Amino acid sequence: MFFYYCDLAWRSIKKTPALSVLMVLAISVGIGITITTLNVYQMMANNPAGERSVQLNAVMLWSQGPDTWTKFNQSMTYQDAMGLRNSNIPRRQVASFRTGMAVQSDNKAVEPELQGIRVTDSDFFSMFSVPFLFGDTWDKGIDTRASYQVVISEALNLKHFNGANSVGKNLYLNGKPYQIAGVIKDWNPQPKYYDPTNGAFNDAEEIYLPFSLTPIEEFEVWGNTNGWQFEPMDNYQDRLNSEKAWVQFWVELNSSEQKASYQEWLTQYVEKQKSFGRFKADKSPKDSNSLKDVQQWLEYNKAVSKDNKILVGLSFLFLAVCLVNILGLMLTKFLKRAPEVGVRRAIGASRGQIFSQYMVEVGVIGLLGGVIGLIWAWVALSVLAAHFDMAKSLTQLDLSMWFITPAIAISTAVLAGLYPAWVVCRTNPSVYLKSQ
């Protein structure tokens, strides 16, 4: 019976092409705008850590003085990052920041170029589930005993070494040789949750260096540096000893008990720092530290802004306006066919059968509108990527939208068609039989 109703629906659409096209276009425009904003919102709200989200925690310390910032800084000082390493409670712990250098290799066909670099610890790769193509990270001992090792991306390896196994070869950063320890596969979590301070949707770095090289090589800081008091910076050691915050710190805690123990350890750490004359704000040691899992961290950094949420709401309101217009068009279309309904009712068709037929018809119209709306959304996302400064990851049509779009389109059409179908089904057959 369903396929029979589908056949009737298609015939009905062909009988009234103008009205049918108007309805399909109305649905498609509403769906196109809604799916575009919904796709961007969904990509922004994505949690790349998945099931490990609760185990990975960003550490924040209230190290600033009184009457300064009103909330925890996302970064911490170098001296605090080094101090937190003394805890043996976390399964893994990672300090990191962003720098940049001129990159070249022995491949003379590739020109030197300036690139962003992540300075971090060996646990970074296992903590954030970074897959390796060749080799592995540097030895854990290098986290305390500096060595000139580097991990590079698959894309960089392809560019400089033609995709071959480059482990053991040299990559030159600012003219200095670094031995390649490993090559990671394509990895670009969006949002960039491990360091959203310079843009939650920036691409991941392609080069990774040991954090222990920081005081030796005096790496520039390409990320945010936040300070709350004047401190002279005559040399790099002054930066390391300062109260300026520029290092991100993550820990992996596998249970609530482990998390509670670590928070207690952090409280004791702050107490000790207060005794040294640091952490001068009028806050208790317990309130001077904070742990946020990945989801909380993304919310804290406002990966999804209020504007995006409002935009999604407005797009659904626009879809509602389209729904009202579709309702009027469907009522016009169905009332034109009232005489036909009267005849069918007179020869035995029930109201339920008539109603089912019209619901199938509006469903077909909704499906057609959804398909065209999906094309509108794809075009809109392509325009956003080409002409506006939006991250590429945000303008890719998510796979789930291929299933969500037809569902929303058909639901919208059915909702709009309920009243017109109900009106036609209540038509008194005798009125139209006399006219026939």
C-alpha positions in Angstrom: 0.0 0.0 0.0 2.9 2.3 0.8 4.3 2.1 -2.7 0.9 2.7 -4.2 0.6 5.9 -2.1 4.1 6.9 -3.3 2.9 6.4 -6.9 -0.2 8.6 -6.2 2.0 11.2 -4.6 4.3 11.4 -7.6 1.3 11.7 -9.9 -0.1 14.5 -7.7 3.2 16.4 -7.7 3.2 16.3 -11.5 -0.4 17.5 -11.7 0.4 20.7 -9.8 4.1 21.4 -10.7 4.1 25.1 -9.8 2.7 24.5 -6.2 4.9 21.5 -5.8 8.1 23.3 -6.8 7.3 26.2 -4.5 6.8 23.8 -1.6 10.1 21.9 -2.4 12.0 25.2 -2.7 10.5 26.5 0.6 11.6 23.4 2.4 15.0 23.3 0.8 15.9 26.9 1.6 14.8 26.4 5.3 16.7 23.1 5.5 19.8 24.5 3.7 20.2 27.4 6.2 19.4 25.2 9.2 21.8 22.4 8.2 24.6 24.9 7.5 24.4 26.4 11.0 23.8 23.1 12.6 26.8 21.5 10.9 29.1 24.4 12.0 27.7 24.1 15.6 28.2 20.3 15.7 31.8 20.6 14.5 32.5 23.2 17.1 30.9 21.2 19.8 32.8 18.0 19.0 34.8 16.4 21.8 37.8 14.9 20.1 38.9 13.0 23.2 35.9 10.7 23.1 35.6 8.2 25.9 38.9 9.5 27.4 37.5 12.9 27.9 37.0 12.5 31.7 40.5 11.0 32.2 42.4 14.0 30.6 42.4 17.1 32.8 43.8 20.5 32.1 45.5 22.0 35.3 45.0 25.7 36.2 46.5 27.6 39.0 45.5 31.0 40.5 49.1 32.3 40.7 48.3 35.9 40.0 48.1 38.7 42.6 45.1 40.4 44.1 42.8 42.6 42.0 44.0 41.1 38.7 42.2 38.5 36.5 38.7 37.5 37.5 39.1 33.8 36.5 41.7 31.1 36.2 44.3 31.6 33.4 44.4 28.8 30.8 48.2 28.8 31.0 50.6 28.6 33.9 54.2 29.8 34.7 57.2 27.8 33.7 58.2 27.4 37.3 54.8 26.0 38.2 54.9 23.6 35.2 58.3 22.3 36.5 57.0 22.1 40.1 54.0 20.1 39.1 56.2 17.4 37.5 57.2 16.3 41.1 53.8 14.6 41.6 53.7 10.9 41.0 49.9 10.7 41.2 49.0 11.2 37.5 49.5 8.3 35.1 50.9 10.8 32.6 51.6 14.5 32.7 52.5 16.9 30.0 53.7 20.5 29.8 53.7 22.2 26.4 53.7 25.5 24.5 54.0 26.7 21.0 57.1 28.1 19.3 58.3 28.4 15.7 61.5 28.1 13.7 62.9 27.9 10.1 62.7 24.3 8.9 64.9 22.6 6.3 66.4 19.3 5.5 69.2 17.8 3.4 66.6 17.8 0.5 67.8 20.8 -1.4 64.7 20.8 -3.6 62.6 22.0 -0.6 63.1 25.6 0.4 63.4 26.5 4.1 60.2 27.7 5.7 59.0 29.1 9.0 56.7 26.7 10.8 54.9 26.4 14.1 56.3 23.8 16.6 54.9 22.2 19.7 57.4 22.0 22.6 56.2 19.2 24.9 57.0 16.0 26.8 57.2 12.4 25.6 53.8 11.5 27.2 52.1 14.0 24.9 51.6 11.3 22.2 50.2 8.6 24.3 48.1 11.0 26.4 46.4 12.5 23.3 46.3 9.2 21.3 48.6 10.4 18.5 49.2 7.6 16.0 52.7 6.8 14.7 53.6 5.9 11.1 57.4 5.3 11.7 59.4 5.1 14.9 58.1 6.5 18.2 58.5 9.4 20.6 61.8 10.2 22.1 62.9 8.3 25.2 61.2 9.3 28.4 64.6 10.1 30.0 65.0 13.0 27.5 62.2 14.8 29.4 64.8 15.5 32.1 68.0 15.1 30.2 67.7 17.2 27.1 68.6 15.8 23.7 68.1 17.1 20.1 65.3 14.8 19.0 62.2 15.6 17.0 58.9 14.0 16.0 57.4 15.2 12.7 54.1 14.8 10.8 53.4 12.5 7.9 52.9 15.5 5.6 56.3 17.0 6.6 57.9 13.7 6.1 56.4 13.4 2.6 57.6 16.9 1.7 61.2 16.6 2.9 61.8 12.8 2.7 59.4 11.7 -0.1 57.4 9.6 2.4 60.2 7.2 3.2 61.1 6.1 6.8 63.1 9.1 8.0 63.8 7.9 11.5 67.4 8.6 12.4 67.8 11.3 9.8 68.2 15.0 10.6 65.8 17.9 10.3 67.3 21.3 10.7 65.6 23.9 12.8 67.1 27.4 12.7 70.1 25.6 11.2 70.6 23.2 14.1 70.3 19.4 13.4 67.6 17.4 15.3 67.5 13.7 14.9 64.0 12.3 13.9 62.7 9.9 16.5 59.3 9.3 14.9 56.8 10.2 12.3 53.1 10.6 13.3 50.2 9.8 11.0 47.8 12.5 9.9 46.4 13.9 13.2 44.5 17.1 13.6 41.9 17.1 16.5 39.2 19.6 16.1 38.7 21.5 18.3 42.4 21.7 19.1 41.6 20.9 22.7 45.2 20.4 24.0 45.9 24.1 23.4 42.9 26.3 22.3 44.6 29.5 23.6 45.5 30.7 20.1 42.4 29.4 18.3 40.4 26.3 19.1 40.2 25.4 15.4 43.8 26.0 14.3 45.6 23.0 12.8 47.8 20.8 14.9 51.6 21.4 14.7 53.7 19.3 12.4 56.9 19.3 14.6 57.3 18.3 18.2 60.4 19.0 20.4 61.4 17.9 23.9 60.3 20.4 26.6 63.6 19.9 28.4 65.4 21.9 25.6 63.5 25.1 26.6 66.1 26.6 28.9 69.0 25.5 26.6 67.6 26.7 23.3 65.6 29.6 24.7 62.6 29.0 22.4 60.4 31.9 21.4 56.9 31.7 22.7 54.4 31.8 19.8 51.4 31.4 22.0 49.8 33.8 24.6 51.9 35.2 27.4 49.9 36.6 30.3 51.4 38.7 33.1 49.8 40.6 36.0 52.7 42.7 37.1 55.7 44.5 35.6 58.8 42.2 35.4 62.0 43.2 33.6 63.0 40.6 31.0 66.8 41.1 30.5 67.3 37.5 29.5 65.5 34.2 28.9 66.2 33.0 32.5 64.1 36.0 33.6 61.2 34.7 31.6 61.6 31.2 33.2 61.7 32.7 36.7 58.9 35.2 36.1 55.2 35.1 37.0 54.2 35.2 33.4 51.9 32.4 32.3 52.6 30.7 28.9 52.7 26.9 29.5 49.8 24.5 29.2 49.7 21.6 31.6 47.7 18.4 31.3 47.5 15.3 33.5 45.9 11.9 33.0 43.9 10.7 36.0 42.1 7.3 35.6 39.7 7.4 38.5 37.8 9.8 40.8 40.0 8.7 43.7 43.1 9.5 41.7 41.6 12.9 40.8 40.8 13.7 44.5 44.3 12.7 45.5 45.8 14.9 42.9 43.6 17.9 43.8 44.8 17.5 47.4 48.4 17.4 46.2 47.8 20.6 44.2 46.3 22.3 47.4 49.5 21.4 49.3 51.6 22.7 46.4 49.8 26.0 46.5 50.2 26.2 50.3 54.0 25.7 49.8 54.1 28.4 47.1 52.2 30.8 49.4 54.9 30.3 52.0 57.5 31.4 49.4 55.6 34.6 48.9 53.8 33.6 45.7 50.1 33.1 45.0 49.3 36.5 46.7 45.6 36.6 45.8 43.1 36.4 48.7 42.1 32.8 47.8 42.5 29.6 49.8 44.9 27.0 48.5 42.0 24.7 47.8 40.3 27.4 45.7 43.6 28.3 43.9 43.7 25.2 41.8 41.3 23.7 39.2 41.1 20.6 37.1 38.9 20.5 34.0 38.3 17.5 31.8 38.1 17.9 28.1 34.4 18.8 27.8 34.7 21.3 30.7 37.9 22.7 29.2 36.2 23.3 25.8 33.3 25.0 27.5 35.7 27.1 29.7 37.5 28.2 26.5 34.2 28.9 24.8 34.9 26.7 21.8 31.2 27.2 21.0 30.4 30.8 21.5 26.9 32.2 22.4 26.7 33.7 18.9 26.8 30.2 17.3 24.1 28.9 19.6 21.9 31.9 18.8 22.5 31.4 15.1 21.3 27.8 15.3 18.2 29.0 17.1 17.5 31.7 14.5 17.9 29.1 11.7 15.3 26.9 13.2 13.0 29.9 13.6 13.5 30.6 9.9 12.6 26.9 9.2 9.4 27.5 11.2 8.6 30.4 9.0 9.1 28.2 6.0 6.8 25.6 7.6 4.0 28.2 7.9 4.4 29.1 4.2 4.4 25.4 3.2 1.2 24.9 5.3 -0.6 27.5 3.3 0.6 26.1 0.0 -0.4 22.6 1.0 -3.8 23.7 2.1 -4.3 25.4 -1.4 -3.1 22.2 -3.2 -5.2 19.8 -1.1 -8.4 21.9 -1.3 -8.1 21.9 -5.1 -8.3 18.1 -4.9 -11.3 18.1 -2.6 -13.8 16.9 -5.3 -11.5 13.9 -6.0 -11.5 13.1 -2.3 -15.3 13.3 -2.2 -15.6 10.8 -5.0 -13.1 8.4 -3.3 -14.9 8.7 0.0 -18.2 7.9 -1.7 -16.9 4.7 -3.3 -15.5 3.4 0.0 -12.2 5.0 0.9 -11.9 5.7 4.6 -10.7 8.9 6.2 -7.6 7.1 7.5 -6.7 5.9 4.0 -7.1 9.4 2.5 -5.0 10.9 5.4 -2.3 8.3 5.0 -2.1 9.0 1.3 -1.6 12.7 1.9 1.0 12.1 4.6 3.0 10.0 2.2 2.7 12.8 -0.4 4.0 15.5 2.0 6.7 13.1 3.0 7.9 12.8 -0.6 7.8 16.6 -1.0 9.8 16.8 2.3 12.4 14.3 1.0 12.9 16.2 -2.2 13.3 19.4 -0.3 15.8 17.8 2.0 17.9 16.5 -0.9 18.0 20.0 -2.4 18.5 21.6 1.0 21.6 19.4 1.5 23.0 20.7 -1.7 22.3 24.3 -0.5 24.1 23.5 2.7 27.1 22.1 0.9 27.3 25.2 -1.4 27.0 27.5 1.6 29.8 25.7 3.5 32.0 25.8 0.4 31.4 29.6 0.1 32.2 30.1 3.8 35.4 28.1 3.3 36.4 30.0 0.2 35.5 33.6 1.0 35.4 33.8 4.8 38.2 33.2 7.3 36.7 30.0 8.7 38.6 26.9 9.7 38.5 24.1 7.1 37.3 21.6 9.7 34.2 23.7 10.4 33.1 23.9 6.7 33.2 20.2 6.0 29.7 18.6 5.8 29.6 16.1 8.6 28.6 12.5 7.7 25.7 12.6 10.3 24.1 15.4 8.4 23.3 13.0 5.5 20.9 11.3 7.9 19.8 14.3 10.0 18.8 16.3 7.0 16.1 13.9 5.5 14.7 13.4 9.0 14.3 17.1 9.7 13.0 17.7 6.1 10.4 15.0 6.2 9.4 15.9 9.8 8.9 19.5 8.8 6.8 18.6 5.8 4.7 16.1 7.7 4.1 18.7 10.5 3.1 21.3 7.9 0.8 18.8 6.1 -1.1 17.6 9.2 -3.7 20.4 9.2 -4.3 20.5 5.4 -4.7 16.7 5.3 -7.1 16.8 8.3 -9.2 19.5 6.6 -9.5 17.6 3.4 -10.3 14.3 5.2 -13.2 16.0 7.0 -14.8 17.1 3.7 -18.4 16.0 3.3 -18.5 13.8 0.1 -22.1 14.8 -0.7 -21.1 18.4 -1.4 -18.8 17.4 -4.2 -20.9 14.5 -5.5 -23.7 16.9 -6.4 -21.2 19.0 -8.4 -20.0 15.9 -10.2 
